[in-house]
Amino acid sequence: MAFYEHIRAYREQLEITQMEAAKSLGIDHSVLSKYERGDLAIPIDLLMKFVEVYAIPQDLFFNMLKDIPFKSKNPGLEARESRTRYIESFQEEYVSQVVHLKEYRDFTMQVVSTSTDDKERKRFITNIMKKD
């Protein structure tokens, strides 16, 4: 598996859209798409940005670069931990900028009180976004 395939698979494991990842990386989503397909070489200076944005552990990153399969004892747990690291870095970067806004708090309360089911919450958020 080539490095670009590792990067794409890792992003998908984190359940991050290309649009979200591209914005966090500071690049256009079409450029990220080309990186993930191997149509465009990833610049060296952007490699560390991938590590930072995706919160990739260094040993895993080096294995990706060397194309060494990652031997996981518990892939499900590691995927959840990776997702948690990403969400924490996302929150530090973005949520801290809006958490003081009343509108953000109101929106969050609406989403949380909608349901305990993530699918229903996603539908609720999607419907609100369509209204705007």
Solvent accessible surface area in square Angstrom, and as a share of the most:
residue,aa,sasa,rsa
1,M,126,0.56
2,A,38,0.30
3,F,36,0.15
4,Y,74,0.28
5,E,70,0.31
6,H,26,0.12
7,I,1,0.00
8,R,114,0.42
9,A,44,0.34
10,Y,8,0.03
11,R,19,0.07
12,E,83,0.37
13,Q,74,0.33
14,L,0,0.00
15,E,129,0.58
16,I,4,0.02
17,T,81,0.47
18,Q,49,0.22
19,M,122,0.55
20,E,59,0.27
21,A,0,0.00
22,A,2,0.02
23,K,153,0.65
24,S,20,0.13
25,L,8,0.04
26,G,66,0.64
27,I,41,0.21
28,D,80,0.42
29,H,81,0.36
30,S,50,0.32
31,V,45,0.26
32,L,0,0.00
33,S,21,0.13
34,K,87,0.37
35,Y,13,0.05
36,E,4,0.02
37,R,129,0.47
38,G,36,0.35
39,D,91,0.47
40,L,79,0.39
41,A,90,0.70
42,I,26,0.13
43,P,58,0.36
44,I,146,0.74
45,D,122,0.63
46,L,19,0.09
47,L,27,0.14
48,M,110,0.49
49,K,69,0.29
50,F,0,0.00
51,V,16,0.09
52,E,113,0.51
53,V,16,0.09
54,Y,0,0.00
55,A,21,0.16
56,I,7,0.04
57,P,46,0.29
58,Q,116,0.51
59,D,90,0.47
60,L,25,0.12
61,F,6,0.03
62,F,99,0.41
63,N,33,0.17
64,M,8,0.03
65,L,76,0.38
66,K,136,0.58
67,D,66,0.34
68,I,78,0.40
69,P,93,0.59
70,F,87,0.36
71,K,173,0.73
72,S,40,0.26
73,K,202,0.85
74,N,71,0.36
75,P,92,0.58
76,G,34,0.33
77,L,73,0.36
78,E,53,0.24
79,A,25,0.19
80,R,148,0.54
81,E,79,0.36
82,S,6,0.04
83,R,71,0.26
84,T,69,0.40
85,R,79,0.29
86,Y,7,0.02
87,I,67,0.34
88,E,88,0.39
89,S,36,0.23
90,F,69,0.29
91,Q,87,0.39
92,E,132,0.59
93,E,97,0.43
94,Y,69,0.26
95,V,38,0.22
96,S,68,0.44
97,Q,114,0.51
98,V,54,0.31
99,V,71,0.41
100,H,125,0.56
101,L,76,0.38
102,K,126,0.54
103,E,125,0.56
104,Y,65,0.25
105,R,116,0.42
106,D,63,0.33
107,F,71,0.29
108,T,49,0.28
109,M,130,0.58
110,Q,94,0.42
111,V,18,0.10
112,V,82,0.47
113,S,91,0.59
114,T,50,0.29
115,S,22,0.14
116,T,134,0.78
117,D,63,0.33
118,D,105,0.54
119,K,149,0.63
120,E,75,0.34
121,R,58,0.21
122,K,147,0.62
123,R,139,0.51
124,F,56,0.23
125,I,55,0.28
126,T,55,0.32
127,N,76,0.39
128,I,41,0.21
129,M,136,0.61
130,K,154,0.65
131,K,165,0.70
132,D,152,0.79
